[in-house]
Amino acid sequence: MTAASAVPTTAPTRIPDRTAPPADTGPWVGRPLDRADGTAKATGSATFSAEYQVPDIAHAVLVHATIARGRIRRIDTSRAEAHPGVVAVLTHHNAPKLAAPRRASLMDLSTMVVGSRVPYLNTDEVHYDGQPVAVVVADRLEAAQYAASLVEVEYDVRPAHVDFAVEQSRATPVSQSLGMPTVSGRKGDAQAALATSPHRVDLRFTTPTQNHNAMEPHATTAVWDGDSLTVWDAAQNIDWFRKHLALRFDIPLEKVRVLAPFVGGGFGAKGFVWSGTLLTVMAARVTGRPVRMALTREGVYRTVGGRTPTAQRVALGATADGRLTALVHEAVMRTSPMGGSPDQVVGASGDLYDAPAIALSSSVVELDLVPNTAMRAPGESVGSFAMESAMDQLARDLGIDPVDLRLRNEPDVSPMHGRAFSHRRIREVMDLGAREFGWHERRSTHTGSFGSTSVGYGMALAYHPAWTFTANLTLRLDADGTALLRCGSHEMGMGTVTVQAQVVADELGVPYDAVRVEYGDTDLPIAPGAGGSAQSASVAGSIVTAASQIRRRVRRWGGRDGEPLADALVRTGHDHVEVSVGADSGVRAMAGQVRFIAQTLRDQRRWVRAASGAHFCEVHVDRDTGEVRVARWVGAFDVGRVLNAKTVASQLKGGIVMGLGLALTEETLIDPRTGRIMSASLADYHVPSHADVPDIAIHVLDDPDPAMPMGVLGAGEVGITGVGAAVANAVFDATGARVTDLPITLDKVLRGVPRV
Ligand code: MOS
């Protein structure tokens, strides 16, 4: 399914009634309940991966390579080993062999969990600055930290490619990423159409490397008992972690248990296995003791990938009345020889605007840096910055309101493929957001006098594809009216457990408080990782299936119409009913995977499913310093059915806050000479703090999507898309400076202000 060549245009498809129209939910779905785990987290009683009190635990600390590429000529661990309390120092001289990871395959999605293919401590080769070259294990953390500083390493340095600004000229085109044809595509001859368009916007954009900065840095506690392994890890995907650890340490899958009941944010980086996890497990195996490794913030930067930088071009052709004639979106990204993959930077641009000619392309250059990885709306977050900035510029050039320009180009079917939208509410979210913001009553002020502030307004669309994955679970209803959901899903702060309990409550007709949810443990049925904004819909779909099986079974046992299920259990002499959805292993699991792939491909051909939104913001720009303060924000979204009004709003708000960082402050600085990350701390890499975040008003349509389980489109990532552009557009409105390079720092604003 390559999309390198022109994508065939198919006739619009009607949406079959695959998922019945969402049944009227009961009293619990949609309610703005507090998160079930909120109190535990707020009071400190929630136990995170680095907090398990395991007897005789040892502490591991990484020693990082200080060159980007080359070989270890000599590594001397004698001083480290002699330090009191040191239990072991592992290097490529004495580390046990790790089995090689498998190639990525759709038949086993866990193969995609590889953060980097570097054979850690099994090689003298260095592939990036920060790569672990030794692990020091000691009785106490402080001893391990100090001893790590005593490890002496000499290198044979080889030339490295680390500077994206320079190296992007040798990027080569890619046509697909992880099997998804959303990095390129073509309809008509966009370049020719552009050349003959009466009006043109042709802009270049850059976005920097960014890092995730979850509140909880990556951490692992590993305990071996004979050849059984238990790992607590700050993971977004315990099933993939488990399969990967079994493979790399060559032990049967049943011997590995991964737990992650609490995760302090992930944003994509925790969906992949990085060196810290592998080397903690290795250290525990070698020392025969439980081992904990809690990465420092710097350790995360140096061993866990961030978001790829991009260089983008968006070119739009249009008629005088604002109808697009051509749409071009090109992106350059970086991966690494040892891993990483291209992001969907241009993917959404084929679905947004009704242009007769479209050309989307991506290219990639491999750099000798820690591989890039998924970071909240990987691709869409920065692709939307370019696309939505260019649309704003076009609106300005044509003298059309940016909302109006988008309305004039609102398609009926996907412009790129002609596929149907499962449902499309762009008009509605723009309308809702504009109304709530007072968009059409806005008054920008541009006073040029010394010491003054300019006020500007900006808007941009948000857009993120919707997915579902396989979610296995068991659901049990007891005759006493309590229910138990067992599902190895992930709670990293989004509200997973809370909304699952709400869905169970309504599906089984029991109170929310009567539902217990077990999660975050690979001893439970396999759920998808928390990624792609897909977990809630995926699990909700399986809960609906399980509940209907329960209803059928109770009916077979003699249950009556309208009778509460628990009452029917009592009356028919059953103390409980329990059903399973999906299978974790064996032929049935394989069949489930085949079904999943077939359905995913069919869905892709059949329709476009996406969450969408519209951002509106007000910025205040200091005319003298160029400082941008975001003063007010309204986001209106279509995320399908709302499972919990509070957690959905929090997810969307969180996305916007992260987007403010992307817009204004976040930038991972890499030394172009050495490939070393220079801003590996929260002092040097500024994420938004309270003072940076304005009042954010969230509005949602709560309109179920007919093609998604329970109508849920997912809300984890759509919020961050478009934010960078909304800010940039407001800055332009305030100052006349079109900043096309993120982040929008003071110098760029001042430089961009037109001289009069
Ligand atoms: Mo994500 S980037 O799907 O956690």
Residues whose N, C-alpha, C, O or C-beta is under 5 A from the ligand:
A	BS01	MOS	F267 G268 A374 M375 R376 A377 P378 A530 G531 G532 S533
